[in-house]
Amino acid sequence: MNIVYLLVPTALLLGFGFLVAFVWVASRGEYDDLETPAHRILLDEES
């Protein structure tokens, strides 16, 4: 039962950390354009 006192706060802290990281990355516009990088690999660029 003592391990629950360690695991529950650790899980909450990790979950909160991932949520903060996601909000931070999303606010910087990292997920604005999801299609272009997938199509760019198909285009042949001349050097």
mmCIF file of the C-alpha atoms, coordinates in Angstrom:
data_MODEL
# 
_entry.id   MODEL 
# 
loop_
_atom_site.group_PDB 
_atom_site.id 
_atom_site.type_symbol 
_atom_site.label_atom_id 
_atom_site.label_alt_id 
_atom_site.label_comp_id 
_atom_site.label_asym_id 
_atom_site.label_entity_id 
_atom_site.label_seq_id 
_atom_site.pdbx_PDB_ins_code 
_atom_site.Cartn_x 
_atom_site.Cartn_y 
_atom_site.Cartn_z 
_atom_site.occupancy 
_atom_site.B_iso_or_equiv 
_atom_site.pdbx_formal_charge 
_atom_site.auth_seq_id 
_atom_site.auth_comp_id 
_atom_site.auth_asym_id 
_atom_site.auth_atom_id 
_atom_site.pdbx_PDB_model_num 
ATOM 1  C CA . MET A 1 1  ? 0.000  0.000  0.000   1.00 0.00 ? 1  MET A CA 1 
ATOM 2  C CA . ASN A 1 2  ? 2.934  2.344  0.574   1.00 0.00 ? 2  ASN A CA 1 
ATOM 3  C CA . ILE A 1 3  ? 3.874  2.191  -3.104  1.00 0.00 ? 3  ILE A CA 1 
ATOM 4  C CA . VAL A 1 4  ? 0.524  3.777  -4.007  1.00 0.00 ? 4  VAL A CA 1 
ATOM 5  C CA . TYR A 1 5  ? 1.603  6.918  -2.155  1.00 0.00 ? 5  TYR A CA 1 
ATOM 6  C CA . LEU A 1 6  ? 4.587  7.107  -4.503  1.00 0.00 ? 6  LEU A CA 1 
ATOM 7  C CA . LEU A 1 7  ? 2.986  6.009  -7.780  1.00 0.00 ? 7  LEU A CA 1 
ATOM 8  C CA . VAL A 1 8  ? -0.120 8.226  -7.749  1.00 0.00 ? 8  VAL A CA 1 
ATOM 9  C CA . PRO A 1 9  ? 1.754  11.555 -7.368  1.00 0.00 ? 9  PRO A CA 1 
ATOM 10 C CA . THR A 1 10 ? 4.357  10.390 -9.883  1.00 0.00 ? 10 THR A CA 1 
ATOM 11 C CA . ALA A 1 11 ? 1.663  9.527  -12.437 1.00 0.00 ? 11 ALA A CA 1 
ATOM 12 C CA . LEU A 1 12 ? -0.084 12.851 -11.860 1.00 0.00 ? 12 LEU A CA 1 
ATOM 13 C CA . LEU A 1 13 ? 3.183  14.746 -12.194 1.00 0.00 ? 13 LEU A CA 1 
ATOM 14 C CA . LEU A 1 14 ? 4.050  12.957 -15.441 1.00 0.00 ? 14 LEU A CA 1 
ATOM 15 C CA . GLY A 1 15 ? 0.582  13.527 -16.846 1.00 0.00 ? 15 GLY A CA 1 
ATOM 16 C CA . PHE A 1 16 ? 0.699  17.205 -15.961 1.00 0.00 ? 16 PHE A CA 1 
ATOM 17 C CA . GLY A 1 17 ? 4.170  17.480 -17.488 1.00 0.00 ? 17 GLY A CA 1 
ATOM 18 C CA . PHE A 1 18 ? 3.024  15.952 -20.772 1.00 0.00 ? 18 PHE A CA 1 
ATOM 19 C CA . LEU A 1 19 ? -0.013 18.228 -20.824 1.00 0.00 ? 19 LEU A CA 1 
ATOM 20 C CA . VAL A 1 20 ? 2.139  21.317 -20.288 1.00 0.00 ? 20 VAL A CA 1 
ATOM 21 C CA . ALA A 1 21 ? 4.562  20.169 -23.001 1.00 0.00 ? 21 ALA A CA 1 
ATOM 22 C CA . PHE A 1 22 ? 1.709  19.594 -25.457 1.00 0.00 ? 22 PHE A CA 1 
ATOM 23 C CA . VAL A 1 23 ? 0.133  23.004 -24.788 1.00 0.00 ? 23 VAL A CA 1 
ATOM 24 C CA . TRP A 1 24 ? 3.529  24.696 -25.121 1.00 0.00 ? 24 TRP A CA 1 
ATOM 25 C CA . VAL A 1 25 ? 4.315  23.000 -28.441 1.00 0.00 ? 25 VAL A CA 1 
ATOM 26 C CA . ALA A 1 26 ? 0.814  23.555 -29.819 1.00 0.00 ? 26 ALA A CA 1 
ATOM 27 C CA . SER A 1 27 ? 0.930  27.249 -28.923 1.00 0.00 ? 27 SER A CA 1 
ATOM 28 C CA . ARG A 1 28 ? 4.199  27.623 -30.857 1.00 0.00 ? 28 ARG A CA 1 
ATOM 29 C CA . GLY A 1 29 ? 2.460  26.395 -34.021 1.00 0.00 ? 29 GLY A CA 1 
ATOM 30 C CA . GLU A 1 30 ? 4.174  23.031 -34.287 1.00 0.00 ? 30 GLU A CA 1 
ATOM 31 C CA . TYR A 1 31 ? 0.967  21.298 -35.396 1.00 0.00 ? 31 TYR A CA 1 
ATOM 32 C CA . ASP A 1 32 ? -0.258 23.957 -37.840 1.00 0.00 ? 32 ASP A CA 1 
ATOM 33 C CA . ASP A 1 33 ? 0.745  22.210 -41.070 1.00 0.00 ? 33 ASP A CA 1 
ATOM 34 C CA . LEU A 1 34 ? 0.661  18.422 -40.953 1.00 0.00 ? 34 LEU A CA 1 
ATOM 35 C CA . GLU A 1 35 ? 0.258  17.764 -44.693 1.00 0.00 ? 35 GLU A CA 1 
ATOM 36 C CA . THR A 1 36 ? 3.194  19.564 -46.325 1.00 0.00 ? 36 THR A CA 1 
ATOM 37 C CA . PRO A 1 37 ? 6.041  17.526 -44.769 1.00 0.00 ? 37 PRO A CA 1 
ATOM 38 C CA . ALA A 1 38 ? 4.366  14.307 -45.903 1.00 0.00 ? 38 ALA A CA 1 
ATOM 39 C CA . HIS A 1 39 ? 4.053  15.593 -49.477 1.00 0.00 ? 39 HIS A CA 1 
ATOM 40 C CA . ARG A 1 40 ? 7.497  17.185 -49.583 1.00 0.00 ? 40 ARG A CA 1 
ATOM 41 C CA . ILE A 1 41 ? 9.219  13.809 -49.445 1.00 0.00 ? 41 ILE A CA 1 
ATOM 42 C CA . LEU A 1 42 ? 7.427  12.793 -52.652 1.00 0.00 ? 42 LEU A CA 1 
ATOM 43 C CA . LEU A 1 43 ? 8.625  15.804 -54.646 1.00 0.00 ? 43 LEU A CA 1 
ATOM 44 C CA . ASP A 1 44 ? 11.909 15.445 -56.497 1.00 0.00 ? 44 ASP A CA 1 
ATOM 45 C CA . GLU A 1 45 ? 14.108 18.461 -55.925 1.00 0.00 ? 45 GLU A CA 1 
ATOM 46 C CA . GLU A 1 46 ? 16.878 19.348 -58.354 1.00 0.00 ? 46 GLU A CA 1 
ATOM 47 C CA . SER A 1 47 ? 20.177 20.285 -56.704 1.00 0.00 ? 47 SER A CA 1 
# 
